[in-house]
Amino acid sequence: MIKGIGTDIVKVSRMNFDIAKRILSESEFAKYQSFSSDARKQEFLAGRFAIKEAISKALSHIDFELSFNELEIKNNEFGQPYLICHKLNHYVFSLSISHESDYAIGFCIIEDANL
């Protein structure tokens, strides 16, 4: 059963180092820092920001509060994003991140893991 749906769109040019420090987990921040170009850093950060906003919106009616840096987004061997957050193990998250020139979008569906 679907418990929540969320989506968000972010303008890549709005992303900066202060936002990165505030919303990225430690491992995400290390990956962000590893990129050599500022454009790639902004694109990565915009995708992470958009997906974390989408997750937050999908969780909004579930009465669960988390800071963005508690949500860690990884990618599997096919590039598909997935969530690591031990506080939310009782839910299944389906995530999607997409980039198109100046924008990044995140989409999230939350389902109950006990089905």
C-alpha positions as CSV (number, residue, x, y, z in Angstrom):
1,M,0.0,0.0,0.0
2,I,1.3,3.4,-0.9
3,K,1.9,5.6,2.2
4,G,3.2,8.7,0.5
5,I,4.2,10.3,-2.8
6,G,6.5,13.4,-3.2
7,T,8.2,15.3,-5.9
8,D,10.5,18.3,-6.1
9,I,12.3,20.3,-8.8
10,V,15.4,22.4,-8.1
11,K,17.2,25.0,-10.2
12,V,20.9,23.7,-10.4
13,S,22.3,27.3,-10.3
14,R,20.8,27.9,-6.8
15,M,23.0,25.2,-5.2
16,N,26.1,26.2,-3.2
17,F,28.6,25.0,-0.6
18,D,26.5,26.2,2.3
19,I,23.6,24.0,1.2
20,A,25.9,21.1,0.7
21,K,27.2,21.3,4.3
22,R,23.6,21.5,5.6
23,I,21.9,18.7,3.7
24,L,24.4,16.0,2.7
25,S,25.4,13.1,4.8
26,E,29.1,12.6,5.5
27,S,29.6,10.1,2.6
28,E,27.5,12.3,0.2
29,F,29.6,15.3,1.2
30,A,32.8,13.4,0.5
31,K,31.5,12.4,-2.9
32,Y,30.5,16.0,-3.6
33,Q,34.0,17.2,-2.6
34,S,35.5,14.6,-5.0
35,F,34.1,16.3,-8.1
36,S,36.6,18.6,-9.8
37,S,34.2,21.0,-11.5
38,D,31.8,23.3,-9.8
39,A,29.2,22.5,-12.4
40,R,29.3,18.8,-11.5
41,K,29.1,19.6,-7.8
42,Q,26.0,21.8,-8.3
43,E,24.4,19.1,-10.5
44,F,25.0,16.4,-7.8
45,L,23.8,18.6,-5.0
46,A,20.7,19.7,-6.9
47,G,19.7,16.0,-7.4
48,R,20.3,15.2,-3.8
49,F,18.4,18.3,-2.6
50,A,15.4,17.5,-4.9
51,I,15.2,13.8,-3.8
52,K,15.4,14.7,-0.1
53,E,12.7,17.3,-0.6
54,A,10.6,14.7,-2.4
55,I,11.1,12.2,0.5
56,S,10.2,14.9,3.0
57,K,7.0,15.7,1.2
58,A,6.1,12.0,1.0
59,L,6.7,11.6,4.7
60,S,4.8,14.8,5.6
61,H,1.6,13.2,6.6
62,I,3.3,10.3,8.4
63,D,4.4,12.5,11.3
64,F,8.1,11.7,11.1
65,E,10.8,14.3,11.4
66,L,14.3,13.9,10.0
67,S,17.0,16.3,9.0
68,F,18.2,16.0,5.4
69,N,21.7,14.9,6.5
70,E,20.1,11.8,8.1
71,L,18.9,10.7,4.7
72,E,21.7,9.2,2.7
73,I,21.2,8.6,-1.0
74,K,23.4,6.0,-2.7
75,N,23.3,4.5,-6.2
76,N,23.2,0.8,-7.1
77,E,25.3,-0.7,-9.8
78,F,22.8,0.5,-12.4
79,G,22.8,4.1,-11.1
80,Q,19.4,3.8,-9.5
81,P,19.2,5.8,-6.3
82,Y,18.2,4.2,-3.0
83,L,17.8,5.5,0.5
84,I,19.8,4.5,3.6
85,C,18.1,5.6,6.8
86,H,17.8,3.1,9.6
87,K,15.0,5.1,11.3
88,L,12.8,4.3,8.2
89,N,13.4,0.6,7.8
90,H,9.7,-0.2,8.1
91,Y,9.1,1.6,4.7
92,V,10.1,0.8,1.2
93,F,11.2,3.8,-0.9
94,S,11.2,4.0,-4.7
95,L,13.3,6.9,-5.8
96,S,14.1,8.6,-9.1
97,I,16.4,11.6,-9.8
98,S,16.7,13.2,-13.2
99,H,18.6,16.2,-14.6
100,E,17.9,18.4,-17.6
101,S,20.3,21.3,-18.2
102,D,19.3,23.8,-15.5
103,Y,17.1,21.6,-13.4
104,A,17.0,18.5,-11.3
105,I,13.9,16.6,-10.2
106,G,13.3,14.1,-7.5
107,F,10.4,11.7,-7.2
108,C,9.6,9.4,-4.3
109,I,7.0,6.7,-3.5
110,I,6.8,5.3,0.0
111,E,5.2,1.9,0.7
112,D,4.7,-0.1,3.9
113,A,7.3,-2.8,4.2
114,N,5.0,-5.1,6.2
115,L,2.9,-6.1,3.2
